[in-house]
Amino acid sequence: EVQLQASGGGLVQAGGSLRLSCAASGFADGDYAIGWFRQTPGQGREGVSCLSKLENTTYYSDSVKGRFKISADRANMMFYLEMNNLKPEDTAVYHCAAIFLGCTEVAGRVVQFIRDSGDYWGQGTQVTVSS
């Protein structure tokens, strides 16, 4: 059974930092790309970052580029999103996802090819940035 569990969210002041962790299990390294997306009430899913299956190609949306960094400890199936210089507009629930078809970057946005069936994501972790 594929499972992903995001953690590490919290309340932070603008300009602060957080490191999100994603514990993945139930699949082998390289089977899926790993993406982070965020959601706010009333808004759709926004792709934030993505790590390709094997080549370690990374993708970032323009809204987080230069501030966020995605990384992996593939031996332990742990994935991370380092978030620096946080802004109030970064407030959202952040999810990590296993994406079979991977991701790309189009016009400054991360496009995550998440399918309703066959891809996986967890409950998410709340990030709140106060001004």
C-alpha beads as a LAMMPS data file, in Angstrom:
LAMMPS data file: protein, C-alpha beads

131 atoms
130 bonds

1 atom types
1 bond types

-500.0 500.0 xlo xhi
-500.0 500.0 ylo yhi
-500.0 500.0 zlo zhi

Masses

1 110.0

Atoms # bond

1 1 1 0.000 0.000 0.000
2 1 1 1.387 3.361 -1.034
3 1 1 1.403 5.909 1.763
4 1 1 2.741 9.425 2.074
5 1 1 2.705 11.414 5.277
6 1 1 3.654 15.074 5.341
7 1 1 4.763 16.770 8.545
8 1 1 6.655 19.788 9.787
9 1 1 4.109 22.526 9.271
10 1 1 3.351 25.172 11.834
11 1 1 2.915 28.844 12.570
12 1 1 5.779 31.119 11.607
13 1 1 6.283 34.830 11.144
14 1 1 6.908 36.311 7.737
15 1 1 10.541 35.905 6.812
16 1 1 10.859 32.713 8.807
17 1 1 11.612 29.185 7.702
18 1 1 10.113 25.726 7.919
19 1 1 11.204 22.327 6.729
20 1 1 8.473 19.955 5.623
21 1 1 9.086 16.225 5.592
22 1 1 7.343 13.522 3.601
23 1 1 7.633 9.900 4.670
24 1 1 6.885 7.631 1.722
25 1 1 6.312 3.896 1.714
26 1 1 4.804 1.154 -0.397
27 1 1 6.740 1.818 -3.584
28 1 1 10.300 1.688 -4.812
29 1 1 12.517 4.677 -5.339
30 1 1 12.134 5.798 -8.929
31 1 1 8.595 4.525 -9.418
32 1 1 7.099 7.968 -8.950
33 1 1 8.094 11.583 -9.122
34 1 1 7.531 13.351 -5.815
35 1 1 5.705 16.643 -5.803
36 1 1 4.576 19.153 -3.217
37 1 1 1.345 20.995 -3.792
38 1 1 -0.642 23.336 -1.574
39 1 1 -4.301 24.104 -1.106
40 1 1 -6.199 26.914 0.535
41 1 1 -9.937 26.997 1.269
42 1 1 -11.877 27.809 -1.841
43 1 1 -8.901 27.503 -4.139
44 1 1 -7.620 24.696 -6.216
45 1 1 -4.441 22.761 -5.991
46 1 1 -1.247 24.711 -6.702
47 1 1 1.880 22.831 -7.659
48 1 1 4.807 24.193 -5.680
49 1 1 7.707 21.921 -6.458
50 1 1 8.529 18.543 -7.940
51 1 1 11.412 16.103 -8.032
52 1 1 11.703 13.799 -11.028
53 1 1 11.796 10.038 -10.676
54 1 1 15.460 9.314 -11.089
55 1 1 17.353 12.213 -12.657
56 1 1 16.803 14.537 -9.693
57 1 1 15.487 17.230 -11.974
58 1 1 13.698 19.810 -9.857
59 1 1 10.835 22.125 -10.676
60 1 1 9.604 25.192 -8.821
61 1 1 6.776 27.594 -9.363
62 1 1 7.796 31.206 -9.832
63 1 1 6.011 32.048 -6.582
64 1 1 8.525 30.008 -4.565
65 1 1 11.607 29.904 -6.760
66 1 1 14.691 30.991 -4.858
67 1 1 12.968 30.492 -1.514
68 1 1 11.989 26.808 -1.474
69 1 1 14.171 23.770 -2.075
70 1 1 13.053 20.194 -2.639
71 1 1 15.355 17.337 -1.673
72 1 1 15.346 13.647 -0.982
73 1 1 16.919 10.972 1.166
74 1 1 16.063 8.217 -1.270
75 1 1 17.667 5.482 0.796
76 1 1 15.106 6.131 3.500
77 1 1 12.290 7.252 1.196
78 1 1 12.118 10.647 2.854
79 1 1 11.457 13.812 0.884
80 1 1 11.764 17.370 2.070
81 1 1 10.675 20.879 1.228
82 1 1 12.874 23.547 2.755
83 1 1 10.953 26.816 2.862
84 1 1 12.748 30.083 3.543
85 1 1 11.702 33.724 3.595
86 1 1 8.104 32.666 4.058
87 1 1 5.343 35.075 3.116
88 1 1 1.717 35.282 4.279
89 1 1 0.622 34.144 0.830
90 1 1 2.437 30.850 1.448
91 1 1 -0.201 29.981 4.043
92 1 1 -1.855 26.724 2.964
93 1 1 -2.091 23.012 3.609
94 1 1 0.923 21.384 1.978
95 1 1 0.746 17.868 0.595
96 1 1 3.375 15.573 -0.835
97 1 1 2.338 13.377 -3.716
98 1 1 3.650 10.386 -5.637
99 1 1 3.079 11.176 -9.309
100 1 1 3.573 8.442 -11.866
101 1 1 3.561 10.660 -14.950
102 1 1 5.803 13.232 -13.314
103 1 1 5.806 17.007 -13.597
104 1 1 6.899 19.833 -15.806
105 1 1 7.165 23.580 -15.654
106 1 1 5.036 25.748 -17.903
107 1 1 4.966 29.546 -17.860
108 1 1 6.349 29.696 -14.354
109 1 1 3.948 27.149 -12.940
110 1 1 4.628 23.586 -11.860
111 1 1 2.304 21.217 -13.662
112 1 1 1.902 17.970 -11.751
113 1 1 0.261 15.226 -13.791
114 1 1 -1.720 13.874 -10.862
115 1 1 -4.334 11.302 -11.770
116 1 1 -7.403 10.489 -9.707
117 1 1 -6.369 6.866 -9.719
118 1 1 -2.874 5.504 -9.512
119 1 1 -1.270 8.524 -7.870
120 1 1 -1.132 9.136 -4.145
121 1 1 -0.975 11.905 -1.585
122 1 1 -1.426 12.213 2.147
123 1 1 -3.402 14.388 4.543
124 1 1 -1.087 17.344 4.346
125 1 1 0.411 19.669 6.915
126 1 1 -0.767 23.188 7.708
127 1 1 1.613 26.084 7.176
128 1 1 0.520 29.444 8.522
129 1 1 2.623 32.539 7.975
130 1 1 1.719 35.626 9.982
131 1 1 2.522 39.132 8.818

Bonds

1 1 1 2
2 1 2 3
3 1 3 4
4 1 4 5
5 1 5 6
6 1 6 7
7 1 7 8
8 1 8 9
9 1 9 10
10 1 10 11
11 1 11 12
12 1 12 13
13 1 13 14
14 1 14 15
15 1 15 16
16 1 16 17
17 1 17 18
18 1 18 19
19 1 19 20
20 1 20 21
21 1 21 22
22 1 22 23
23 1 23 24
24 1 24 25
25 1 25 26
26 1 26 27
27 1 27 28
28 1 28 29
29 1 29 30
30 1 30 31
31 1 31 32
32 1 32 33
33 1 33 34
34 1 34 35
35 1 35 36
36 1 36 37
37 1 37 38
38 1 38 39
39 1 39 40
40 1 40 41
41 1 41 42
42 1 42 43
43 1 43 44
44 1 44 45
45 1 45 46
46 1 46 47
47 1 47 48
48 1 48 49
49 1 49 50
50 1 50 51
51 1 51 52
52 1 52 53
53 1 53 54
54 1 54 55
55 1 55 56
56 1 56 57
57 1 57 58
58 1 58 59
59 1 59 60
60 1 60 61
61 1 61 62
62 1 62 63
63 1 63 64
64 1 64 65
65 1 65 66
66 1 66 67
67 1 67 68
68 1 68 69
69 1 69 70
70 1 70 71
71 1 71 72
72 1 72 73
73 1 73 74
74 1 74 75
75 1 75 76
76 1 76 77
77 1 77 78
78 1 78 79
79 1 79 80
80 1 80 81
81 1 81 82
82 1 82 83
83 1 83 84
84 1 84 85
85 1 85 86
86 1 86 87
87 1 87 88
88 1 88 89
89 1 89 90
90 1 90 91
91 1 91 92
92 1 92 93
93 1 93 94
94 1 94 95
95 1 95 96
96 1 96 97
97 1 97 98
98 1 98 99
99 1 99 100
100 1 100 101
101 1 101 102
102 1 102 103
103 1 103 104
104 1 104 105
105 1 105 106
106 1 106 107
107 1 107 108
108 1 108 109
109 1 109 110
110 1 110 111
111 1 111 112
112 1 112 113
113 1 113 114
114 1 114 115
115 1 115 116
116 1 116 117
117 1 117 118
118 1 118 119
119 1 119 120
120 1 120 121
121 1 121 122
122 1 122 123
123 1 123 124
124 1 124 125
125 1 125 126
126 1 126 127
127 1 127 128
128 1 128 129
129 1 129 130
130 1 130 131
